[in-house]
């Protein structure tokens, strides 16, 4: 039982290290391939690429492991839908049809 846990921990550490190295290498390669040609910037090293990844994480909040914002939005919309009366739901549907067309409707009305 504990041997299995240790093995999983070692495998997790190896996968994390491999991902770290891979992302750093890909970032460095893409930068060194594109940026000097497009913008006349200098080449970067592997460690500078890792720093660039961490800086982008801090500035833009990337690399999210779970789709927190998307699921929150869906849950919130579902809760709002559940609180609507049938008249409010129909009004909402009409508004969506006027903005988005009749996508998903059984029969589209012909436009004159």
C-alpha positions as a Markdown table, in Angstrom:
| # | Residue | x | y | z |
|---|---|---|---|---|
| 1 | Unk | 0.0 | 0.0 | 0.0 |
| 2 | Unk | 2.7 | 2.5 | 1.0 |
| 3 | Unk | 4.9 | 1.3 | -1.8 |
| 4 | Unk | 2.2 | 2.1 | -4.3 |
| 5 | Unk | 1.9 | 5.6 | -2.8 |
| 6 | Unk | 5.6 | 6.2 | -3.1 |
| 7 | Unk | 5.6 | 5.0 | -6.7 |
| 8 | Unk | 2.7 | 7.3 | -7.5 |
| 9 | Unk | 4.6 | 10.2 | -5.9 |
| 10 | Unk | 7.8 | 9.5 | -7.8 |
| 11 | Unk | 5.8 | 9.2 | -11.1 |
| 12 | Unk | 4.0 | 12.5 | -10.3 |
| 13 | Unk | 7.4 | 14.2 | -9.6 |
| 14 | Unk | 8.8 | 12.8 | -12.9 |
| 15 | Unk | 5.8 | 13.9 | -14.9 |
| 16 | Unk | 5.9 | 17.4 | -13.3 |
| 17 | Unk | 9.6 | 17.7 | -14.0 |
| 18 | Unk | 9.1 | 16.5 | -17.6 |
| 19 | Unk | 6.3 | 19.1 | -18.1 |
| 20 | Unk | 8.5 | 21.8 | -16.7 |
| 21 | Unk | 11.3 | 21.0 | -19.0 |
| 22 | Unk | 9.0 | 20.6 | -22.0 |
| 23 | Unk | 7.2 | 23.9 | -21.5 |
| 24 | Unk | 10.5 | 25.7 | -21.0 |
| 25 | Unk | 12.0 | 24.1 | -24.1 |
| 26 | Unk | 8.9 | 24.9 | -26.2 |
| 27 | Unk | 8.8 | 28.5 | -25.0 |
| 28 | Unk | 12.5 | 29.0 | -25.7 |
| 29 | Unk | 12.2 | 27.4 | -29.1 |
| 30 | Unk | 9.2 | 29.4 | -30.2 |
| 31 | Unk | 10.7 | 32.7 | -28.9 |
| 32 | Unk | 14.0 | 32.1 | -30.6 |
| 33 | Unk | 12.3 | 31.1 | -33.8 |
| 34 | Unk | 9.8 | 33.9 | -34.1 |
| 35 | Unk | 10.7 | 36.9 | -32.1 |
| 36 | Unk | 14.1 | 37.7 | -33.6 |
| 37 | Unk | 12.7 | 37.5 | -37.1 |
| 38 | Unk | 9.4 | 39.3 | -36.4 |
| 39 | Unk | 10.5 | 42.0 | -34.0 |
| 40 | Unk | 14.3 | 42.0 | -34.0 |
| 41 | Unk | 14.6 | 40.8 | -30.4 |
| 42 | Unk | 17.5 | 38.8 | -29.0 |
| 43 | Unk | 17.6 | 35.1 | -28.4 |
| 44 | Unk | 16.7 | 33.8 | -24.9 |
| 45 | Unk | 18.1 | 30.9 | -22.8 |
| 46 | Unk | 16.1 | 28.1 | -21.2 |
| 47 | Unk | 16.0 | 29.8 | -17.8 |
| 48 | Unk | 14.9 | 33.0 | -19.4 |
| 49 | Unk | 12.1 | 31.1 | -21.0 |
| 50 | Unk | 11.1 | 29.6 | -17.7 |
| 51 | Unk | 11.1 | 33.1 | -16.2 |
| 52 | Unk | 8.9 | 34.2 | -19.1 |
| 53 | Unk | 6.4 | 31.4 | -18.3 |
| 54 | Unk | 6.2 | 32.4 | -14.7 |
| 55 | Unk | 5.9 | 36.1 | -15.5 |
| 56 | Unk | 3.0 | 35.3 | -17.9 |
| 57 | Unk | 1.4 | 33.2 | -15.1 |
| 58 | Unk | 1.6 | 36.2 | -12.8 |
| 59 | Unk | 0.4 | 38.7 | -15.3 |
| 60 | Unk | -2.3 | 36.8 | -17.1 |
| 61 | Unk | -3.3 | 34.0 | -14.7 |
| 62 | Unk | -2.7 | 31.2 | -17.2 |
| 63 | Unk | -2.1 | 27.5 | -16.7 |
| 64 | Unk | -5.3 | 27.0 | -14.8 |
| 65 | Unk | -5.7 | 23.4 | -13.8 |
| 66 | Unk | -9.5 | 23.5 | -13.6 |
| 67 | Unk | -12.0 | 25.5 | -15.5 |
| 68 | Unk | -13.2 | 27.5 | -12.5 |
| 69 | Unk | -14.6 | 30.5 | -14.3 |
| 70 | Unk | -16.5 | 28.6 | -17.0 |
| 71 | Unk | -18.2 | 26.2 | -14.5 |
| 72 | Unk | -19.1 | 29.1 | -12.3 |
| 73 | Unk | -20.8 | 30.9 | -15.2 |
| 74 | Unk | -22.7 | 27.8 | -16.2 |
| 75 | Unk | -23.9 | 27.2 | -12.6 |
| 76 | Unk | -24.9 | 30.8 | -12.2 |
| 77 | Unk | -26.9 | 30.8 | -15.5 |
| 78 | Unk | -28.6 | 27.6 | -14.5 |
| 79 | Unk | -29.6 | 29.1 | -11.1 |
| 80 | Unk | -31.0 | 32.2 | -12.8 |
| 81 | Unk | -32.9 | 30.0 | -15.3 |
| 82 | Unk | -34.4 | 28.0 | -12.5 |
| 83 | Unk | -35.7 | 31.2 | -10.7 |
| 84 | Unk | -37.4 | 32.5 | -13.9 |
| 85 | Unk | -41.1 | 32.3 | -14.4 |
| 86 | Unk | -42.3 | 30.7 | -17.7 |
| 87 | Unk | -43.1 | 34.2 | -19.0 |
| 88 | Unk | -39.6 | 35.4 | -18.2 |
| 89 | Unk | -38.1 | 32.3 | -19.9 |
| 90 | Unk | -40.1 | 32.9 | -23.1 |
| 91 | Unk | -39.0 | 36.6 | -23.1 |
| 92 | Unk | -35.4 | 35.4 | -22.7 |
| 93 | Unk | -35.8 | 33.0 | -25.6 |
| 94 | Unk | -37.3 | 35.7 | -27.8 |
| 95 | Unk | -34.4 | 38.0 | -27.0 |
| 96 | Unk | -31.9 | 35.3 | -27.8 |
| 97 | Unk | -33.6 | 34.5 | -31.1 |
| 98 | Unk | -33.6 | 38.2 | -32.1 |
| 99 | Unk | -29.9 | 38.4 | -31.4 |
| 100 | Unk | -28.7 | 35.0 | -32.5 |
| 101 | Unk | -31.3 | 33.9 | -35.1 |
| 102 | Unk | -33.4 | 30.7 | -34.8 |
| 103 | Unk | -30.5 | 28.3 | -34.1 |
| 104 | Unk | -31.9 | 25.3 | -32.4 |
| 105 | Unk | -35.5 | 26.2 | -33.1 |
| 106 | Unk | -37.8 | 23.5 | -34.6 |
| 107 | Unk | -38.7 | 25.6 | -37.6 |
| 108 | Unk | -37.1 | 28.9 | -38.7 |
| 109 | Unk | -39.4 | 31.7 | -39.8 |
| 110 | Unk | -38.6 | 32.9 | -43.4 |
| 111 | Unk | -37.5 | 36.5 | -43.6 |
| 112 | Unk | -39.4 | 38.7 | -46.0 |
